[in-house]
Every structure is written in C-alpha cells, then in structure tokens.
Amino acid sequence: MPTPAEILQERLSDALQLLGFHPIAPIQVAPTADPIHGDYQTNIAMLLAKEVRGNPRDLASRIAEKTNVGDIGDPPEVAGPGFINFRLGVEFLAREVGAIARDSKLGVQAVPQPKKLIVEFSSPNIAKPMHVGHIRSTILGDAIARVARFVGHQVITDNHLGDWGTQFGKVIYAWKHYREDGALESDPMGELVRLYREADTRAKEDPSVLEECRLELVKLQQGDPENLEIWQRCAGLSRAEFSTIYEMLGIRFDEQLGESFYHPELPGMVERLLAKGVATESQGAIVIFDTEISETPFIIRKSDGGFGYASTDIATLEYRMQKWNPDGIWYVVGAPQQLHFRQLFGAARRLGYQVDLEHIAFGSILGEDRKLMRTRSGESVPLRELLQEAIDRAGKLVDEKNPALPKEDAAEIAKIVGLGAVKYAELSQHRMTDYVFSWSKMLSFQGNTAPYLQNAYVRSRAIFRKLDQAFELPGTIVLTEPAERTLAKKTLRFAEVVPSVLDGFKPNVLANFLFELAADYHVFYEQCPVLTAEGSAKASRLLLCDLFARTIKTGLELLGIAVPERM
C-alpha cells in the first residue's frame, strides 16, 4: 500500500499536470520538522519556480488549489517562501492505521526492482581475536543486510576472512618452538596471540629468527604438509571463536571464504590483467595506474612476487561475479580504506564489470578519554570480553529492576539488554561519526538507548496480559485524543523510514525514528488510559498499543536487536 508521502506525491503530480507543468526534479514530500506547520511538506513550487522563473509563493498557491486532498485531510497551506504543507485528517489516519495493522510488514512495500546484493562485513583475521574495532563493520553490515532483505532484495552476506598473510610465518615458527598445549586447550585465541608476539619480539631482536619465520611462510605457501596442518589448526580454532561471537550477536553469513581460497587463482589473474592491458609492469611489480584516482599505483603483484589485498580483492570480485552475477557488492569497511576501494572499483570498471560497487565506510569507536578504545596495556579490547561485560552489567540492572525474576529468565533478559545496548550505541550514530563508548549511557533506561526502547515494548505488551480475552483488531477505529493521533501518524511513517535506510546506508535514521516513536508512545500511555477506557475507545487504544509493539519490535529486529517480553 502507498505511504502518506507517496499518496501526496501522486496528488501533487496530478495537480502539476492540470497546470501544464512537467518538473525536471522529482516531487519530494517529507515530514515537517515542526508539527505546528502540519504533517508533510513539499518544496516543489520553489524548485519549479526556478525552472519557469516565476514567483514561488504564487506558484505554490496555484499548486495547492489544484491538489485534491479532500479524502486525506485539510486543504494544503502555503507557508514561508513557497512551501506547501499538508495535514492528515482523522478519518484518513484511522483508515491507514487499520490497514497497516493488518499488514505483516506494517506497510513497508517491496522494492519494484529487487536486486541481488552481496554484503561483505566483519572480516576478522585468523589467529587474532576479534576486538572492539570489529564492532562497527559487524553490526553495521548485519543491519544493512537485514533491511535490504526486508524490502525485497536478495542478499548474500559474506565474511571475507583474513586467513593468509605474512603473520603466519611467525605463528608457525612460534607454534613449533614455544607452544604450550595446556594454554592452547584452555584459551586457544590467547595462546595464538602469545605465540605471534613471542615470535615477533624475537624476530626484532634476532635477524636469524626473522629469516626462519620467513622460511616457514614460504614453506606454507609452497604447500608443506606440516605447515599446512598447523595453519589449518589455527584457522579452525579461530573460526570456532568467531562462531561463538556471531552466535551471541545473532549474526549469520551465507559465505565465509578466506583469502586463502582465492590464493591459487592469483597468478592466472595477474596474467589476465596484463593481457587485457589493465595492469602493467613497473619496477619489477605488476600494478594498475589510474592517476585520476591517485598517483599511487594499485599493486597487484609485488616486486618480490608476493600478493597483497589488491590481488585478493580483484580475485574475490571475479569469483563473485562468476558465481553470483550480483547487481551490487557492498563492502562495509573502515574509512581508512577509502583509497583502496576507489582503486579496486576503478580496476573493476576497466575490467568491464557492470555492477554497483559501494564502500560503506565508518568512523572509529573512542574510549571515554576520546582516544581509540584500548585496554590499560594499550591493546585493542577483545570483543568477546566486551560483549560479556555488557551482559554482566545489564544483569545487575535487571536484578535491581526486577529481583523476583527466576535466574534463567533474568540471564536471558540480561543477554538481550546487554547486547542490544552495544548494537544500538553503534547504530544510533551516523556511521561516519567517531563516537564515545560509554557504559553508563548505553545501558540507561532513559534517553536514546536500546533499554529505553525495549522497556517501551515491554510496557506495551504488559497491557495485553491483563485482558480477559485475546485481542482482536477492531473494525472501527476512533482517534479523539491528540496523543492518539500523534502516535498513529508516527506509526505510519515506519513504511517511509525503513527503505530510506539504504539511501546512504544510514541505520541511524531507523534508530532515531524508533526513539521518537517510543517517546510518542510514552506520552500516549500517560495521557490515554487503555484498560479503563470503554467501547471503541478501548479497542482503538489496544490497536495502537499492539501496532506500536509490532513496529518497535520489527524495527529493532531490523537493527539486529531482540526485545524481551519482561524486564
């Protein structure tokens, strides 16, 4: 079903045709910034006035007069230099709310042209624990994939693992010389990190150790059985650790191929690039020059014969195009890699690939000292420890709020609240913003936080546990109170907000909408008694409560955040 904004766009289009206008720019209808000016607003008259060199306010009056909104609300109003404002009527609101209450997707329409999309995100390195720096890619990528699926796209999620590189020479060397099997059993990731650091320290102090590490890497790359077995063991331990974290976060991947998967294809890929004239030799290396992007060449094969990220990413692109033939590939990777992806996309264009390539960049997470978040020893905070701390902190809050809860229920709620708090702290920010990671803020039950939204959901569902019989959607809806109408208007906007998340890849737009929705619900809850109301008023308010609960739950699920039934 069309949203209120789409209905108004259609009516405005009809009005412009009656007036003989054919605007170059599409008609934009958006919610007003201040409800005192109405519910929706368009600046089409101001844009059109520039085209025809007319008076925007006079043109707005003519358009308003011809726009038929008698079944929607009050006549349009002209404001300021030429804005046209619209107010939704009560009958229209009641009709639309009744319709979305019966729609499983709450009015969100499927995109007219679904696409096949690959979303690459998370991408940790083997033999290293995931740390706080992986939060943004992992959580942001999951939310974008969820929204894309919800609006009808076919989405393939891909965790491009860093499992092939120079660090494995040091890990294998240390594995053979310094491995402690007991530590490997009790804390595999901690032991792998210790082994790497041990070898790294010794290599810096002793050139002969550095050479041995290099030789171990060469043996691995040449297929030495012993080194391959050690590498596979490291990869298996790492994948198990990653799986535990992804399970905690409720994240799944359709594909989890490491860089090693593409390694056998790299020599042939280099030859193809040379044969097509895309790459050239320079100082013994094979590179792609594109001075429109950068004076720095895109190195496909190093002068020593080694391969880097550029090589693997082109091979990965070729594989994806052959296997999936996608319409788009979206890379959720930090902002420092912007040049790399500009060069990768430039290479893809020169190879003739017709595919939408997007680098979805993001900023950094800061500690409360406004520096990159680190442990006291200056290392990145392990992600698993951070998530467990979130759960533990949430558990204390749940115990304080409801000490009578059974332990199993309290533990499950603590997990939902703690993990939801971490995710929402990330997703409520614009992705390019560097934000401060604050436990007290993200776990607060006040303000723009996940616990505030989850608590609003719990509050709405508690009403239905007090009913004598199952709730059924009413045939007649009445909206007599301002708080009822405000809540109804806000729920209608869900269908407009969800698709807009993919316009610029901004889950924060959805997060902030949900916060506003929850705030409107709390006002409604305080001003419009539900259970003590009678007749159609009670039935209508129950519908608004149910619709709010479904909207907030669906919206949070699109952000990868669960909701508890009790808190």
NORCOR-V587952 format. One record per backbone hydrogen bond with DSSP energy under -1.0 kcal/mol. CO is the residue of the C=O (numbers start at 0). NH is the residue of the N-H. E is the energy in kcal/mol with one decimal. If there is no record, write none. Layout:
co=<CO;CO>
nh=<NH;NH>
e=<E;E>
This chain:
co=<2;3;4;5;6;7;8;9;10;11;12;13;14;15;29;33;34;38;39;40;41;42;43;44;45;46;47;48;48;54;55;56;57;58;59;60;61;62;68;68;71;76;78;78;82;83;84;85;85;88;89;90;91;92;93;94;95;96;99;102;104;114;115;115;116;117;118;119;120;123;124;129;130;131;133;134;135;136;137;138;139;140;141;142;143;144;145;146;147;148;150;153;155;156;156;157;158;160;160;161;164;165;166;167;168;169;170;171;172;173;179;180;181;182;186;187;188;189;190;191;192;193;194;195;196;197;198;199;200;201;205;206;207;208;209;210;211;212;213;214;215;216;217;218;219;223;224;225;226;227;228;229;230;231;232;233;234;235;236;237;238;239;240;241;242;243;244;245;254;256;257;261;262;264;265;266;267;268;269;270;271;272;272;273;279;281;284;285;285;286;287;289;289;297;300;301;305;307;308;309;310;311;312;313;314;315;316;317;318;319;319;326;327;328;329;330;330;333;334;336;337;338;339;340;341;342;343;344;345;346;347;348;352;355;357;358;361;363;364;365;366;370;374;378;380;381;382;383;384;385;386;387;388;389;390;391;392;393;394;395;396;397;401;405;406;407;408;409;410;411;412;413;414;415;416;417;418;419;420;421;422;423;425;429;430;434;437;438;440;446;448;449;450;451;452;453;454;455;456;457;462;480;481;482;483;484;485;486;487;490;492;492;493;497;498;499;500;501;505;506;507;508;509;510;511;512;513;514;515;516;517;518;519;520;521;522;523;529;533;533;534;535;536;537;538;539;540;541;542;543;544;545;546;547;548;549;550;551;552;553;555;556>
nh=<6;7;8;9;10;11;12;13;14;15;16;17;18;20;40;36;37;31;85;29;83;46;47;48;49;50;51;52;53;58;59;60;61;62;63;64;65;66;71;72;88;84;81;82;78;41;76;38;39;92;93;94;95;96;97;98;99;100;102;105;107;153;326;327;155;329;157;331;122;161;127;382;133;134;137;138;139;140;141;142;143;144;145;146;147;148;149;150;152;151;110;116;118;253;254;120;160;162;258;125;167;168;170;171;172;173;174;175;176;177;183;184;185;186;190;191;192;193;194;195;196;197;198;199;200;201;202;203;204;205;209;210;211;212;213;214;215;216;217;218;219;220;221;223;222;227;228;229;230;231;232;233;234;235;236;237;238;239;240;241;242;243;244;245;246;247;248;250;158;160;260;264;265;268;269;270;271;272;273;274;275;277;278;276;286;284;281;299;300;279;297;292;293;287;285;304;301;311;312;313;314;315;316;317;318;319;320;321;322;323;324;355;117;357;119;332;359;336;337;340;341;342;343;344;345;346;347;348;349;350;352;351;354;328;330;360;334;434;372;436;369;366;377;374;131;385;386;387;388;389;390;391;392;393;394;395;396;397;398;399;400;401;404;409;410;411;412;413;414;415;416;417;418;419;420;421;422;423;424;425;426;427;428;432;362;365;441;442;443;448;452;453;454;455;456;457;458;459;460;461;465;484;485;486;487;488;489;490;491;493;495;496;497;500;501;502;505;503;508;510;511;512;513;514;515;516;517;518;519;520;521;522;523;524;525;526;527;532;536;537;538;539;540;541;542;543;544;545;546;547;548;549;550;551;552;553;554;555;556;557;560;559>
e=<-2.5;-2.3;-2.1;-2.1;-2.1;-2.5;-2.2;-2.0;-2.1;-2.5;-1.9;-2.1;-1.6;-3.0;-2.4;-2.4;-1.6;-1.5;-2.8;-2.5;-2.1;-1.9;-2.9;-2.2;-1.0;-1.1;-2.3;-1.2;-1.6;-2.5;-2.4;-2.0;-1.9;-2.5;-2.8;-2.0;-1.4;-1.0;-1.9;-2.7;-3.4;-3.5;-1.7;-2.3;-2.5;-1.9;-2.3;-3.3;-1.8;-2.4;-2.7;-2.3;-2.7;-2.9;-2.0;-1.5;-2.5;-2.0;-1.3;-1.7;-2.1;-2.6;-2.6;-1.6;-3.1;-3.4;-2.5;-3.0;-1.5;-2.5;-1.2;-2.7;-2.6;-1.6;-2.1;-2.8;-2.3;-2.2;-1.6;-2.0;-2.3;-2.3;-2.3;-2.4;-2.4;-2.2;-2.3;-1.9;-2.4;-1.5;-3.0;-3.4;-2.5;-1.4;-2.0;-1.6;-1.3;-1.4;-2.0;-2.6;-1.5;-1.2;-2.2;-2.6;-2.0;-2.6;-2.5;-2.0;-1.3;-3.6;-2.3;-1.8;-2.2;-3.0;-2.4;-2.3;-2.2;-2.2;-2.6;-2.2;-2.5;-2.5;-2.4;-2.8;-2.7;-2.2;-2.6;-1.6;-1.3;-2.3;-1.6;-2.1;-1.9;-2.5;-2.0;-2.3;-2.1;-1.8;-2.2;-2.4;-2.0;-2.6;-1.7;-2.9;-1.5;-2.7;-2.2;-2.0;-2.6;-2.7;-2.1;-2.5;-2.6;-2.4;-2.3;-2.3;-2.8;-1.9;-1.8;-2.8;-2.7;-1.7;-1.7;-2.8;-2.4;-2.0;-2.0;-2.7;-2.8;-1.1;-1.3;-1.4;-1.4;-2.2;-2.4;-1.8;-2.0;-2.3;-2.2;-2.6;-2.1;-1.7;-1.7;-1.0;-3.0;-2.1;-3.1;-2.6;-2.0;-2.9;-2.5;-1.7;-2.3;-2.0;-2.5;-1.9;-3.0;-2.0;-2.9;-1.9;-2.2;-2.6;-2.1;-2.4;-2.3;-2.6;-2.4;-2.1;-2.9;-2.8;-1.2;-2.8;-2.3;-2.2;-3.1;-1.1;-3.1;-1.8;-1.9;-2.1;-2.2;-2.4;-2.4;-2.8;-1.9;-2.3;-2.1;-2.1;-2.0;-1.6;-2.2;-1.3;-1.1;-2.8;-3.2;-1.2;-2.3;-1.5;-1.8;-3.2;-2.4;-3.6;-2.0;-3.6;-2.4;-2.0;-2.7;-2.2;-2.3;-2.0;-2.0;-2.6;-2.8;-2.3;-2.2;-1.6;-1.5;-2.6;-2.3;-1.9;-2.3;-2.8;-1.6;-2.8;-2.5;-2.0;-2.5;-2.4;-1.9;-2.1;-3.0;-2.9;-2.3;-1.8;-2.1;-1.7;-2.4;-2.8;-2.1;-1.3;-2.8;-2.3;-1.1;-2.3;-2.6;-3.2;-2.5;-2.0;-1.2;-2.0;-1.6;-3.2;-2.4;-1.7;-2.0;-2.5;-2.5;-1.9;-2.4;-1.9;-1.2;-2.0;-2.7;-1.9;-2.4;-2.6;-2.0;-2.3;-1.6;-1.2;-1.2;-2.3;-2.3;-1.4;-1.1;-1.1;-2.9;-1.4;-1.7;-2.4;-2.7;-1.5;-2.5;-1.9;-2.1;-2.7;-2.6;-2.2;-2.3;-2.2;-2.3;-1.7;-2.4;-3.2;-1.9;-2.2;-2.6;-1.1;-1.2;-1.0;-2.1;-2.5;-2.2;-2.4;-1.9;-2.2;-2.3;-2.7;-3.0;-2.5;-2.4;-2.4;-2.3;-3.0;-2.2;-2.5;-2.8;-2.2;-2.4;-1.9;-3.2;-1.5>
